[in-house]
Amino acid sequence: MLFKPFFYVFLSFLLITTFSFSQEKPIEIIVVKENGKLIFNCVNNSKYPYEITFKIKEAKGLRGNRYPITKIIEPQTTQQLKTFTFKGSYSYDYSFNHKIPSDVFKDPSFELTDGTKINEGIVVFNNTDCSRCNRTTSYLLENDIDFKLIDVSNNTENKNLMRSIVRGSGHKGEYVTPVILINGELSHSHENLMTFLKNIKN
């Protein structure tokens, strides 16, 4: 969706109504107990593939491969990660990391579920609680610069996408929003945000 200055009065409304309803976790781990087996399944509720690294830890009374495993979980699917057998009492803990593979969103044809192409034009990952983000959207609107807004405030999937894009660029450690894409080129943690924005117009 492209934003022009005459849409400014509707911006808050759009952020609330368009983006606040996706609260379902994109990735979930479901543990099934049956016939002396403990089966760890990964559910991808997302519209995108996810790379999952799963690790079982502090396991007692379980027999099976305890090495970490990494898998690509396709959208809207459930895949088995690990199976353990047990006799008697047992205990365990687990952890997992997940991200959208970088080759997915680097594809020029990549689109969000609403049809937004993130590798074309100006895309702003926006957090409504971020004053720098608000300053960015205000500047773009006031200067009649077309852009696409992706809210990460209440949308876990959009937030994961933003993180995956930043990590996929090779950046490690903390970063500061807004995260901006200009024809697929990433920028974030701007030391002088207003100078950066003015250069967009120029």
CORZIRA-V434920 format. One record per residue. N is the residue number from 1. SS is DSSP state (alpha for helix, beta for strand, coil for the rest). OMEGA is omega in whole degrees, -180 to 180 (999 if undefined). Layout:
n:ss:omega
N:SS:OMEGA
N:SS:OMEGA
//
This chain:
n:ss:omega
1:coil:-180
2:beta:-177
3:coil:175
4:coil:-178
5:alpha:-177
6:alpha:174
7:alpha:-170
8:alpha:-176
9:alpha:-179
10:alpha:-172
11:alpha:-179
12:alpha:179
13:alpha:180
14:alpha:-179
15:alpha:-178
16:alpha:-172
17:alpha:-173
18:alpha:-168
19:alpha:-169
20:coil:-172
21:coil:-178
22:coil:-176
23:coil:-179
24:coil:179
25:coil:-179
26:coil:-178
27:beta:178
28:beta:174
29:beta:180
30:beta:-180
31:beta:-179
32:beta:179
33:beta:-180
34:beta:174
35:coil:178
36:coil:179
37:beta:174
38:beta:-174
39:beta:179
40:beta:-180
41:beta:175
42:beta:179
43:beta:176
44:beta:179
45:coil:-173
46:coil:173
47:coil:-176
48:coil:172
49:coil:178
50:beta:172
51:beta:-176
52:beta:170
53:beta:-174
54:beta:-179
55:beta:173
56:beta:-178
57:beta:180
58:beta:-178
59:beta:176
60:beta:179
61:beta:179
62:beta:177
63:beta:-180
64:coil:-178
65:coil:-177
66:coil:179
67:coil:176
68:coil:179
69:beta:177
70:beta:-179
71:beta:170
72:beta:180
73:beta:-177
74:coil:-178
75:coil:174
76:coil:179
77:beta:174
78:beta:180
79:beta:178
80:beta:180
81:beta:-176
82:beta:173
83:beta:177
84:beta:173
85:beta:-179
86:beta:171
87:beta:-178
88:beta:-175
89:beta:179
90:beta:175
91:beta:-179
92:beta:168
93:beta:178
94:beta:175
95:beta:176
96:beta:173
97:beta:179
98:beta:178
99:beta:173
100:coil:-179
101:coil:-174
102:alpha:-179
103:alpha:179
104:alpha:-175
105:alpha:176
106:coil:177
107:coil:-178
108:coil:-178
109:coil:-176
110:coil:179
111:beta:170
112:coil:-178
113:coil:179
114:coil:178
115:coil:180
116:coil:176
117:beta:-173
118:coil:-179
119:coil:177
120:coil:177
121:coil:-178
122:beta:179
123:beta:-180
124:beta:171
125:beta:-167
126:beta:172
127:coil:-174
128:coil:178
129:coil:-176
130:coil:-178
131:alpha:179
132:alpha:177
133:alpha:179
134:alpha:178
135:alpha:-180
136:alpha:-179
137:alpha:179
138:alpha:-179
139:alpha:-178
140:alpha:179
141:alpha:-177
142:alpha:-178
143:coil:173
144:coil:179
145:coil:180
146:coil:176
147:coil:177
148:beta:-175
149:beta:176
150:beta:-177
151:beta:178
152:coil:-176
153:coil:-174
154:coil:-177
155:coil:-176
156:alpha:-178
157:alpha:177
158:alpha:179
159:alpha:178
160:alpha:178
161:alpha:179
162:alpha:180
163:alpha:-180
164:alpha:179
165:alpha:180
166:alpha:-180
167:alpha:-180
168:alpha:178
169:coil:-178
170:coil:-180
171:coil:176
172:coil:180
173:coil:-176
174:coil:174
175:coil:-174
176:coil:176
177:coil:10
178:coil:170
179:beta:-173
180:beta:173
181:beta:175
182:beta:-174
183:coil:176
184:coil:-180
185:beta:-173
186:beta:169
187:beta:179
188:coil:177
189:coil:-176
190:coil:179
191:coil:177
192:coil:-173
193:alpha:-177
194:alpha:177
195:alpha:178
196:alpha:-178
197:alpha:179
198:alpha:177
199:alpha:176
200:alpha:-178
201:alpha:-178
202:coil:999
//
